[in-house]
């Protein structure tokens, strides 16, 4: 049987640069990397079942968008493999309503929110006081990402009633808009990436989605160290090793978590795409993930040294 240190499941063509960096980080740590993609998935699943190959650690960047990878996820869980962002923990963060309640229970600030039951569970709603949400508000299904099903500038109950029928089995969140304070020339809106204990706070342009790393001088000048503490609290709460979150500082001095937990981070390089992640952050992520694997998978002579797949 051939044993690998890390198995990476991936299916997005734009992950290629991250995969290259992860492969290099694994090599520098003396680790082997098995890449499973849609082209070799069936064959390698059969090899796992036949005990021809195995692996010590697993990172899944495919099953959320391609259900064919679920048997691989299940194999890793059933064989006590060390899993980065275990599927059952990651899937809990996909429920925005549940995460909202967990965050406020932990004493963290979130936008003022009204959580509605699913249309299937309760087609007719009791009276709702929308005035508490301000002149306009966001309507969000509890599951889904990339803005799917979201109404950004809602103003009426009619829009709420229509929106919740789009995904009738899902709960909906009605959220007040958060207005950031101004820090110098920038709105105080941040996207923060967490990886294996390291926090990478960045200014986040909500229009262009461009990251600009927050400098230590800016962090000190504007008293932004709570960004690190809040992100670390979220990490303890969700139990994930890699995720991003969005946090805004309001004029009354509150750090409000706006976008709770994103566990499938877009890791395109900023040098290749304007709205990608700064290259040195992606490099650090790759090195820290390799470090996690190295810590959980002691060297073994039976493991494959060649990282090609």
Beta strands, then each sheet from edge to edge (+ up, - down):
strand 1: 2-10
strand 2: 33-36
strand 3: 53-61
strand 4: 82-84
strand 5: 109-110
strand 6: 113-116
strand 7: 137-141
strand 8: 151-154
strand 9: 172-176
strand 10: 182-183
strand 11: 186-187
strand 12: 189-195
strand 13: 198-204
strand 14: 211-213
strand 15: 242-249
strand 16: 255-262
sheet 1: 2+ 1+ 3+ 4+
sheet 2: 5+ 16+ 15- 12+ 13- 14+
sheet 3: 6+ 9- 7+ 8-
sheet 4: 10+ 11-
end
